[in-house]
Amino acid sequence: MKTRITEMFGIEHPIIQGGMHYVGFAELAAAVSNAGGLGTITGLTQKSASDLANEIARCRDMTDKPFAVNLTFLPSVSTPDYPGYVKAIIDGGVTIVETAGRNPQQVLPALKDSGIKVIHKCTSIRHSLKAQSIGCDAVSVDGFECGGHPGEDDIPNFILLPRAADELEIPFVASGGMADGRSLVGALAMGADGMNMGTRFMATKEAPIHENVKQALVAATELDTRLVMRPLRNTERVLNNAATERLLDKEKRLGSDIKFDDIMEEVAGVYPKVMIDGEMDVGVWSCGMVTGLIHDVPTCKELIDRIMAEANSIITQRLEGIVAAKLAA
Ligand SMILES: Cc1cc2nc3c(=O)[nH]c(=O)nc-3n(C[C@H](O)[C@H](O)[C@H](O)COP(=O)(O)O)c2cc1C
């Protein structure tokens, strides 16, 4: 397939792996890129700019294909060294950056001056238009279904994507709830130039996370995610577990008085324990509703090849067949 996104990023297939905290290491990014998609290293998972520089170099050793780095701007206890991370990205020769969380204006001039393409992840049309107006090259439109932070508007992709197609001039990819060839064809039909997947890429052989996490995704259904931190206007979609239930109980008890401090135990510093040590109930961790469509743990290449074969067959057989049957009648 050839879309504005494959052309812009120099990739074979219109499939992107979104940045994921403690999941988006060089191994996964390289595997996705080697399979013809766009892999992404998660910048802030690296504790310092020099760690990020090393991770970029490690990824470069594993692939000669383009890969991206994610820079997330979210409320955090201490402000990360964004200028240092940007320098590591530029010096490392990275050509694509995925920004997310807040308006990426502060990093745009440096990235654009270095010829880096910026795809900003947004959960609303107004934020997408803002991204377009400040000079982002593309957006990743993240529907209510998504794992991670779906924002506060709660608009699912069947509405959000056609709205994005109506409003935007720059290309966009569909993000949230994407899993297979059906997702890709649906996204293209709604005007997207590709799709971004998070949760689905966690359940792959190369994702350098604990097997317990992958098996939890295979076992879970679409009914097993919850929204947490809504009262703090920092909503996150996570897999239901003991910590999630405890956190939701605190939200219920404390109501609008709840503070970040009240939920530190459930949210702070839990990612390495879940993703690396496989302690499944130690805290809350992002997971999309799409977990209900995940039934196996393939390699990234098997997954991407399967998606492309399914998408091609839907377009050339099922859809063409439907149109041909009508014409023949
Ligand atoms: C475990 C996990 C961690 C994530 N961490 C980040 C992150 O650090 N920065 C970011 O921009 N998005 C993050 N995301 C969001 C993904 O990049 C992607 O937008 C989202 O997963 C898409 O929805 P899906 O899970 O339904 O595919 C995370 C998602 C997951 C599942």
The ligand as an ORCA input file, in Angstrom:
! r2SCAN-3c Opt
* xyz 0 1
  C       1.357      0.282     28.080
  C       1.169      1.535     27.291
  C       1.989      2.618     27.529
  C       1.829      3.797     26.787
  N       2.704      4.829     27.001
  C       2.624      5.933     26.211
  C       3.575      6.979     26.349
  O       4.476      6.927     27.190
  N       3.454      8.051     25.522
  C       2.464      8.131     24.576
  O       2.419      9.110     23.830
  N       1.543      7.161     24.437
  C       1.606      6.069     25.221
  N       0.699      5.054     25.037
  C      -0.337      5.179     23.986
  C       0.077      4.469     22.676
  O       1.168      5.098     22.074
  C      -1.078      4.477     21.656
  O      -1.445      5.806     21.344
  C      -2.300      3.733     22.162
  O      -1.906      2.546     22.798
  C      -3.253      3.430     21.025
  O      -4.338      2.698     21.482
  P      -4.406      1.067     21.432
  O      -3.719      0.624     22.662
  O      -5.863      0.800     21.416
  O      -3.689      0.613     20.198
  C       0.804      3.892     25.799
  C      -0.040      2.793     25.591
  C       0.130      1.628     26.303
  C      -0.795      0.469     26.037
*
